[in-house]
Amino acid sequence: MSRIGKQPVTIPAGVKVRLDGDKIFIEGPKGAKLEWGWNPTIKVTYDEKTKAIKVERPDDERLNRALHGTTRNIIKNMIEGVTKGYEKRLKIEGVGYQALKDGKTVVLKVGYANDIRLTPPDGVTADLPDPTTIVVKGADKQKVGQFAAEVRRARKPEPYKGKGVRYETETVRRKEGKSFASGGA
């Protein structure tokens, strides 16, 4: 048995859960709503008395073993998303590099001739506490991570000067530039 998959997912107070066929609908106390459809071979049950969701698999085939723990963790992440939410912080390094906000759109000025305009998907917000910090927030872990990756992809950090967009906790391995030896030829 999967050690992760066999653990029940407990539902905190204020979270509404509804199962409909192969879909789960979760609504949080802050008004965030998420829905997700799982593989029909996996069985998901919700017990109202114990306030827990249980995930079971039909047999020990390789695909079912993989889907067992994955399904349970995605449901757990959805519940965590509607209660606490997810957040990714990005830093912009480089002289003259900055981010601006135009409505919902994030405008990046990162050394290209044209500005890069990125609009977050529904349910995801991008805040700019200062011109070199971008905070991506939302209830859906996948959407938050995807939009943060798109912002980072606009100008990945380069290893010589460290310029570009990086995650706040990311460390960029720096390379030494060319060194000129003083020797005659």
N, C-alpha and C positions, 0 to 999 in steps of 0.2 A: 504494500500500500504506500501511496505517496504520503510522506510525513506532513507536507503542507496541505495537500488536498483533503485529507481526512479530518482536519481541524474545522469545526464550525465557525462561520463568520457571525459574530455577535452584532446586533443592531442597536446603536445608541438611541436614547430617548429623542424624540422629535424627528426621526427619519421614517419616512413612509416607504414601504416596499410592496410592489405588486408584481406577481408572476403571471404571464399570459403566453401560454404555449412555450416557445423557445426564446422568449424575451423577458428581460427584467427591467422594471421601471423603478427608479429610486429618486425620491424627492427629499431634499434636506431642509433644515430649519431656516436657512438663509434664502430659500426660494430656488436654489439650484436644482435642475432636473436633468437626470441622465438616463439613457436607455441603452441596452446592449443585447444582442442576440448571440447565444452560444451554440456550439455544435450540438445537433440533435441526439447524438449518441450519449452525451453526458446528461445525467439526471440531476436537476436542481430542485430542492424542496425548501419551503419556508414554513417554520413552525412559529405560529403567533404567540403561543404560551411562553416558550423559552426565548423568544425574540432572536432566533438564530436561523441562518441559512446553511443548509448542508448540501455538499456536492458529492455525487457518487458516480462511479464509472461501471460499465457493464462487465468488462473483463480486463485481463492484464495484457492486452495487445499494446504494442509500442506507442501507437498514435493515441489510444485512450489514456495511457499512463501520462503522456505529455500534456494532453488536454485537461486532465484532472486537476493538477496543481495550478495550471495557467488560468482555468476558469475560476477557481476559488480566489486566486490573487487579483484577478481583474475585478471581481465583485467587491473584494475588500478595498481595493483602490477607489472604486466608485463611491463607496460609503465614506471613506476618508475624504474624498474630494468634495462631496456635498456638505460635509460637516466642517472641515478645516480649510479645504482648498489646497491648491498646489502653487508653487512659486519658483521661478528660475530667475536668477540675477545675472546680468551680463555687464561687462566693463568694456569701454572703448579706450584703447591706448593709441597715442599718436598725436603729433602736433597738428592742430586744426581739425582733427577728427571729432565729430560730435553727432548727437541725435536730436531731432526736433519732433514735435508732435503737431500734426495737421488734422484736426478732428480726431478720428480713431486711428488714422494712418501714422506710422512711424517713418520719418524721413531721415535717412542716414547720409551723412557727408563724411565719406571715408576715403578720400583721395582719388576718386574717379572724376571724369569730366562732368557726368550727370549724377544727380542725387538718386539714391535708391529708396523707393517707396514700398513699404510692406504694410499690408492691412491684416490685422489679426482676425482669425475665424470667429464665428459666433461663440459666445461663452468664454472668450479669452480677452483679457485687457492688457495693454502695455502702458506702464507708467514710467515717467522720466523724473526721478527726484532731482537729478542734476544732468547737465548735457552729456556726461560721459557714463551714465548708469542707466540701464534699461531693466525694469522689473516686469516680468511676464507672469500674470496670475490667471487662474481659472480653476474650475471644478474638475475638468477632464484632464487626467494626467498625460494622456497621449497627445492631445491638442496643444497643451502647454509646452511639452517637450519638442513637438514638431515645429511650432512657431519660433521657439528659442533657437532651434537648430537652423531655421531659415535665416534668422537675423545674424547668427554667427557666420553662416555661409556667405553672407554679403561681402565680408572681408575677413578671411581666416587669419589668425595671428601668424606672422612670419617669424622664422627663427633667428634672424640676424639682429634686427632692432626691436622685435617684440610688438610691432605695430599691428593693429587689427582689433576685431571684436572677439572677446573670449568670455567664458563663464567666469564668475567671480572666484570660484574655488580652483579653477584650472591653472596649472603651472605650465608655462611654455619653455621647453628645453632650448636654451640659447646656444647658437653656434658661434664659433670664433670666425671672424672675417679673414680675408687674405692677409697674410703677413709677408712683408717684403724683406727678403734677406739682403744684407749689404755685402755683396760679393761681386767681384768684377768678372766680366766676361770679355 
